[in-house]
Amino acid sequence: MTYTTHLVTEEREFAELASEWGQLYRRCEAATPFQSHAWLHSWWLSYGRRGRLRLVVVRHEGELVAAAPLMRVGSPVPSLVPLGGAISDYGDVLLDDERGEEAVAALTEGLASAARTALIDFREVRPGGAAERVYDHWRGPRRRVGDSMCLELPAVPMDELVARLPSTKAQQRVRAKLRKLTSLGVERQVVQPDEVDKALRRLIELHQLQWQGRKVTSEHLRPRFCDHLVRSVGPMVRSGDAVVTEFRLDDDVVAVDLTLLSRRLAGGYLYGAHPRLRERKADVAVMLLDACAEHTREGGRGTLSLLRGNEPYKQHWRPEPVVNQRLLLARRRTAPLLSAVVCDVAARRRGKEVLLHWKGWRDRRERDSGGRP
């Protein structure tokens, strides 16, 4: 069987791949919503830079059977990195599950050819991701290091999530919070595709309002992020890769949630909630998890992902920590780049450990001194 590899560097050709990309995405069980064409192409329109696009695509008898959505960067070392950037929780390639190792070998060979003098740096690969098959085929220098932590729950109804809590008292508190939402009259409704754009703009407004006066991810408030979200999520809702939910109180939209969906998982990506909800003693985290658990159960998915971040409110639900992988692939001529990145990762990790140790020492000293400096 003959497999042909092609390097796409033009935005127009990337756009024209939408239909084929969507079909390949459906045939790759490991794919997450961050590998959908709608998400990646929209991201490129908001964040991409001319001349840096590098999509490695593999065909068999004209059919698209593998794709690696990458771009070239020059800093900190020349590298090919996944499209999607920091606003995407998972990075990966697409591989047709029905194809054998020949397709993987063709994609691997295409990546080696595209890289030339650059390092291939797959960030945020979820364990079990398709990029791991490329890593296994790679014949040059390679390294695997930990990346961000994601927290995951089983895809079960809300009642079963509550039953996971460590004590009867904790379970009773959550059930009381669910009853409180009902008594307040909070109603939720899935947004229809033709109303998604309006709902997403409301989400951004509420997100900004809820974080007013507090530290917030600044990128979420920038016009390019809003443009990306509105442009990408509409098609994702129509294809079943996302769901937008509005929450109403006294006929007003007081919260909007965006949950992304794939064959294996569902994950609450972003939400906005009016401060009035907290003023009325509504637990927003419980409200959102209840809705997300429903979306997860309906799709027959195996995982309810809380995505990246180790926030205390997530730990309340006793999630399983799952560390994303960073897969580094080099050729002999680029092996020094790989070594430099691995050393940088180790130095940053050590720096965080020292900082945490110092903060712990400082806190203990303050406690022992009664709060005096």
Stockholm file with secondary structure:
# STOCKHOLM 1.0

chainA/1-373         MTYTTHLVTEEREFAELASEWGQLYRRCEAATPFQSHAWLHSWWLSYGRRGRLRLVVVRHEGELVAAAPLMRVGSPVPSLVPLGGAISDYGDVLLDDERGEEAVAALTEGLASAARTALIDFREVRPGGAAERVYDHWRGPRRRVGDSMCLELPAVPMDELVARLPSTKAQQRVRAKLRKLTSLGVERQVVQPDEVDKALRRLIELHQLQWQGRKVTSEHLRPRFCDHLVRSVGPMVRSGDAVVTEFRLDDDVVAVDLTLLSRRLAGGYLYGAHPRLRERKADVAVMLLDACAEHTREGGRGTLSLLRGNEPYKQHWRPEPVVNQRLLLARRRTAPLLSAVVCDVAARRRGKEVLLHWKGWRDRRERDSGGRP
#=GR chainA/1-373 SS CCEEEEEECCHHHHHHTHHHHHHHHHTCTTCCGGGSHHHHHHHHHHHCCTTCEEEEEEEETTEEEEEEEEEEECSSSSEEEETTGGGCSCCCCEECTTSCHHHHHHHHHHHHHHHTTSEEEEEEECTTCTHHHHHHHCCSCEEEEEEEEEEEEESCCHHHHHHTSSSHHHHHHHHHHHHHHHHHTCEEEECCGGGHHHHHHHHHHHHHHHTTTSCCCGGGGSHHHHHHHHHHHHHHHHTTSEEEEEEEETTEEEEEEEEEECSSEEEEEEEEECHHHHHTTCCHHHHHHHHHHHHHHHTTCSEEEEEECCCHHHHTTCCEEEEEEEEEECCGGGHHHHHHHHHHHHHHHHHHHHHHHHHHHHHHHHHHTTTCC
#=GC SS_cons         CCEEEEEECCHHHHHHTHHHHHHHHHTCTTCCGGGSHHHHHHHHHHHCCTTCEEEEEEEETTEEEEEEEEEEECSSSSEEEETTGGGCSCCCCEECTTSCHHHHHHHHHHHHHHHTTSEEEEEEECTTCTHHHHHHHCCSCEEEEEEEEEEEEESCCHHHHHHTSSSHHHHHHHHHHHHHHHHHTCEEEECCGGGHHHHHHHHHHHHHHHTTTSCCCGGGGSHHHHHHHHHHHHHHHHTTSEEEEEEEETTEEEEEEEEEECSSEEEEEEEEECHHHHHTTCCHHHHHHHHHHHHHHHTTCSEEEEEECCCHHHHTTCCEEEEEEEEEECCGGGHHHHHHHHHHHHHHHHHHHHHHHHHHHHHHHHHHTTTCC
//
